[in-house]
Amino acid sequence: MRKTAQSSNTASGMQIAMILLGIAVTPVLISSSSLGSKLSSTNLITVVALGGLILAIISAITICVGERARLPTYGIVKYSFGERGAVAINILMAICLFGWITVTANAFGSSVQDLLAQHGINLPLPLLVAIGCCIFVASTAFGFAVLGKVAQIAVPIIALVLCYILYVALQGEAEVVTKVNNMDIGVAVSTVVGTIIMLVTTLPDFGSFVHNRKHALIAAISTFLVAYPLLYWVGATPSALSGRDSLLAAMAVFGAVLPAALLLIFACITGNAGNMFQGTLVVSTLLSRFPKWQITLALGVLSAIVGSMNVKEVFIPFLLFLGIAAPPVAGIYIADFLLYRRAGYQESVLTNEPSIKLLTFVAWAAGSAVGFITFKGMFTLTTIPSVDSILIACLCYALLSRFNR
C-alpha cells in the first residue's frame, strides 16, 4: 500500500473534482434536458439539491475507501468477493465502461457531423468517431497527470459555454412554455442520482490518487454537493423554458445551436478521457501482462469500430440495466470496509480467505434484484432504485459475511 501522505504522485481534491466534472458533463447534458422539460423551476431546484446531497454522502464514503486502500475499485472488490470472484465483477465493470466509451464516441462523431453539416461540410461518421477516439486515447495513454491537465483546460471552457447558454436562454425572446409536464419528485431525484451513480460507485479509482482524506472529502463535496447540482440545473434550464427534451433542440429555440454543439463536443472529450482511464484500470486487472498504454490503445481501436455503428439503441438500455447491477458493488465494499478494513487492506489476508465468496454474490444479487424491482415500480423503498440496491446489498453483506469469516 502507498502512504496517504501528500506526494508528487497524488493530486489535490480540486484536481480530482475537475476530472470528475469532466466525466460527468456528458451524461448530465443528456439526462438534464429531458428532466428539465418535465419539471417546474421550483421543483427543478429542489430535485437537483436533493440528488446532489444523496450523491455527496455516498461519494464521500466511496472516495475515502479508495484513499484508505490506495487501490482502484477493482482491487478493493477482491477483499469482499474473493480473488477469483472479483474477476466476474471486473468483467461487469469492464463491459459497462466500454459501453459508455462507445456511446460517447458515437455522440462525439454525431455532434461534429451535425456541426460541420450546418456549414456545408459532409464527412462520414466512422472518420469522425475515429478522430474522437484518437483524442480520447491521447488524453489517457500518458497517465493520470495528463488526464488532469486535459480536465483543467476543458472544464473551465465548458463552464464558460454553459454560462453563456444559460444567459441566452434566460434573456431569449423566443416563445417559451408556461406549463410543463409534471414528474413525480421521487422519480426526478432518482434520475439525478442514477445519471452518475456508476461514477460514484467507481470513485475509489480516483480516491487512490488523492493526497489524503481531507482532499478526498473536498473532491466529493465540491463535485457532488456543489458543482454537480449547478451543472444539472444549468443543463435543464433551457429545456424547462422551451419545453424541448434535448439541449440542441432547446437552444435552437433561442438561436444558439453552435454553442450547444461545441459544448457537447468538449463534454464528450473530457467524459471519454475519464471513461478510458477507468476502463484501462479495470481491463489491466484482467490482462495484467499488458502495459496500460497498450490496453488504452486497444480500447480506442475497439471503441472506434463499435462507435461507428448505431450503438445507442442497443447499448443504452443495456447500460441502464447494468447501472442497477453495479451500485450494489459499492454497498458491499463499503460494508466490508466499515466492518473489516478500517486498519487497511493487507494483501496477505487474501491467501487465508476463500477465492470465491458465494455469500457475497448472494448479497450482490439481492441488492440488484431489489434495485430492479423498485425500478419497475413493484414497490418503493427510498424511491431511488440505485440507492435501494446499495442499501440492501450493504445490509445483506453485513449479515452474510459473518458466515464467510
N, C-alpha and C positions, 0 to 999 in steps of 0.2 A: 504493500500500500504506500502511496505517496503521502508526504506530510501535508497537513492542511494549512501550513503557514504560507504567506504570500511569497510567490517566486515568479521568475520570468516566464515560467511555463503555464502560469494561470492567468485568469482575466478578472477584471473588476465586475461588480454587479451591473453597472451601467453598460459595459461592453456586452455582457451576456443578454441584457434586456434589448439592446439594439438588434442582436441576431434573432432573438425570439420574435420581436415585432416584424422583422423582415420575413420570417417564415409565416407569421400569422396573417399577413396582409391579404394574400390571395384568397384563402377560404373565407375571410371576413368580408371581402368585397363581393364575393359570390352570394353568401347567405344573407348579409345585412340588407341588401337591396330587396330581396324577397320579403324579409321581415318588415322592413320599413313601409311597404305598401299595404300592410295589414294592421298597423297599429296607429293610434293617435300619438301626437307629440309627447303628451304627458306619460302615457303608458310606455312609450319607447324608452324614455329616460329611466323609468322605474325598472324596466326589464333588463337593460344593459347594466345598471348599477347592481342589481341582484345577481346577475350572471357573473359579473366581474368579481363580486365578493366571494361567491362559491369557488370560482377558479383560483382566486388568490389563496384561499385556505388550503385547497388541495395541492396547488403548485408549491406553496411554502414547505409542505411536508415532503413532496417528491424530490424537489431540488436539494433539500437538506440531506435526504438519504444518499443522493449521489455525491454530495460534498463529503459526507462521512465515509462512504465506501471508497471513494476515488476509483470507481468502476463505472462503466456505462450500464445502461439498463439491462443489457443482455448478459452482462457478467453478474449483476445482482440477482437475477432470477434463478441462477444456479443454486443459490442457497435455499430457496423455498421450493423449487421444482426438482432439484437434483441435477447433477451434471448432464446426464443424458436426457432427462425430462425437459431441461431448459432448451434443448435443441428444437423441440416441437414449438415452443413459444417463440423462439428466434425466427423460425420459418414463418410463423403467423405474422410477426412484425415485419419481416423482410418483404412478404407479399403485399402487406398494407402500404409500406413506404414506397415500394416500386410502383404500385398502382397510382399513388398520388404523384410520383415523379412523372409518369407518362401522361396523366391527365393534365398536369400543369404545363408540361412540354407542349401538349396539343393546344392548350389555351394560349400559350405564348405565340405559337405559329399562327393560330387563327386571328389573334389580335393584330399581329403585324400584317398579316394578309389583308385584313379589313382596312387597316390604316393606309397601306400602300394603294389599295384599290380605289380609295377616295381621291388619290392623286393620279389615277390612270395607269398605275403600275401593277401588273398581274404576275405574281410569282407562285410556283407550286408550293402547296403546303408542306410536303416532305422536306424540301430545301430549307424552308424557314424553321421547321422543327429541328432539323439537324444543326442549323446555326445556333439556335437557342441552346441545344444540348452541349455544343462546344463552349458556350459561355458558362453554363452550369458547371461543367467539368473543370474549366479553368478557375472558377471561383472556389472549387472544393479540393482539387487534387493536391494543392500545395499546403494543405493543413488548416488547422483551426485559426491561426493568425490571419491568413489571407481571407478566410470567411468573415472574420471580424472586421477587416478593413473594407470589404465589399459592403457590409451592413452599414458601416459608419458613413459611407458615401451615399448609398442608395436610400437609406431610411429617411434622412433629412430631406432629400428630394421628394420622396413620396409624401412626407408630411406637408411640404410646401404646396404640392399639387392638390392634396386633399383640402387644404385650407382655401385654395383658390376655387375648387369645385364647390365647397360649402358656401363661399361668398357669392358665387354666381347663382347657386340655387336659391339662396335666401333673398338676393336682390333681383332675381329674374322677374321679367314682366309677363312671362308665359302664363296661360291659364292653368291653375293648379286645382287639385281636387280639394273639396271641402269635407268629404266624407270618405272614410276608409272602411275596409272590411275588418271587423273586429276579430282578433285572435285571442284565445284563452291565454292569460298571463303565464300560467304554468308551462304551457306548450311553448310560448315565446322564450321564456327563460331557458327551457330545455334546448332550444335551438341555439341560443347564445353560448351555452356551456358545451353542447355537443359539437359545435363547429370546430373547436380547438382542443377537445379532450384528449385526442391522440398525442398531441404535442405535450400536454401536461403529464400524460402517462409516461412519456419517454424523457422527462426533464432530467433524470439522473445523468443522461448523456452530457448535459451542459453543466450540471452541478459538479461533475468530476473535474471540471476545468476552472472553477471559480476559486478566488483567493481563499476565502474562509466562509464560515456560516453567516456572518454579518452580510457579506456581499451576496451570498445566496439568497438571503431574505430580501435584500434590496432589489435583486433581479426579479424575484417572484412578485413582490408587491408593486414595484413600479410598472412592471409589464401588465399584470392581470388585474390589479385593483385600480390603476390609474389610466395607463395608455390604452389597454385593450377596450374598455368601455367607451372611451372617447373615440377610438378608431371605429368601433361598431356604430356609434351614434352618427358620426360624420358620414360613414358609408351608407347608412339607412336614410338619412335626411332627404337627399334628392328624390328618392322613391316615395318617401312619406308625403312630400309636397306634390309630386307629379302623379302618383298612383301607378307608376310603371314598376315592373318587378325585376329590372336589371339596371345596372349603373349606366351602361351605354344608352339604353332606351330613355332613362330618366334625363340624362344630360342632353340628349337630342332635343328634348322639350325646351331646354334652356339655351340651346345653340352652342354647346361646349363639348362636342363629341371628342375633339382632338385631345384635350387634357385628360379625359377619362380613358381614352385608348392608351395614351402614354403611361398613365398611372397603372393600368393593368399590365403593361409590358414590364415596367420596373418591378411591380409586385411579383410577377412570375419569376424574374431573375433572382430576387432575394429569397423568395419562397423555395424555389427548387434547388438553390445552392445549399440551403439548410436541409432540405429533404435528402439531397445527395450525400451530404455529410453524415446524416444519421443512417442512411441506407448503407453507406460504406462501413460504418461501425458494426452494424448487425451482420452483414454478409461476411465481414472479416472474422467473426466468431465461428462461422460455419466453414469458411475456407481460409483457415489461419496460415496456410503455407504461401499464400499470395500476398505481395505487398499491397498496402491500401491504395496506392495510386493506380495500380492495375485494376483493382476492383472498381474504383471510381470511373475509370475509363470504360470498363465493360458495361457498367450501369448506364453510362452515357450513350454508348452504341445501341444497347438494347432499347433504351427509352426513345431514342431517335427513330428506331424501326417501328416499335409498337405505337408511339405517339403520333406517327404519321397516319394511322388508321383512325376510324371513327370509334374512339375508345370511350367517350363519355357515357353513351347509353348503356354500355356493357359494364364498365368499371365502377361508375359512381354508386349504383345500387349495391354492388358487391362490397365496395369500400365502406358504405354506410353500415352494412351488416357487420363488417369487421370492426367498425367503430363501437359496436356494442360488445364485441368479444374481447377487445383489447383493454378497456378500462379495468375489468376485474383483476388483471395482472398487477395494476397499481395497488389495488386494495390488498392483494396478497403480499406484495413485497413491503408495503407499509406495515402491515401486521407483523410480518417476520422481523422487520427492523425494530419495532417497538417492543416486541416480546423477547427477542434473542440476540440482536446485533448492535445494541447500543454501545457496546465496548469496541465495536469494529468488525470488519469482515476478514476473518483469517482463512486463507485458502486451505490450510491443513485440515480444517474440520470437514471439508467435503469428502475426504477419504474415509471418514468414520460414519458417514450418513448414506442412506440409500441413493443410488444413482438416478432412480426414478421414484418420485414420491407420489404414489397414486392418489392418496387422500388430498393432496394439494390440487390435483386435477379435478377431483370431485368438487372442491371449493370453487375452482375456476368455472366449472360447468354450471354450478348453482348460480353464481353471480351472473354469468352470461344468459342463462335461462330466464332469470328474473328481469334482467335488463330488456330482453327481447319481449317478454310477456307485457311488461309495463309500457314498452314502446308501442305495442299493438293495442294498448288501452284496455286489456282484460281486467286489470285492477291497477290501483295507484298507491305508491308509497310516498316519494318525495315530489312527484310529478316530473322528475328529471331522470329518464331511464339510465343514462350513464352513471349518475350518482347512485341510483339504486343498485346497479351492478357492482360498483365499488364497495358500497357498504355491506352488501350481502356476502361478497367474496371475502372481505376483511373479517367479518364475524365468523363465517364458516371456517376459514383458515385458523383463526384463533382457537376454535374448538377442536378441529380435527388434527391440527399439528401436534397436539399433545400425544396422540396415538403414534405418530411417526417417531417422536422422540423417545 
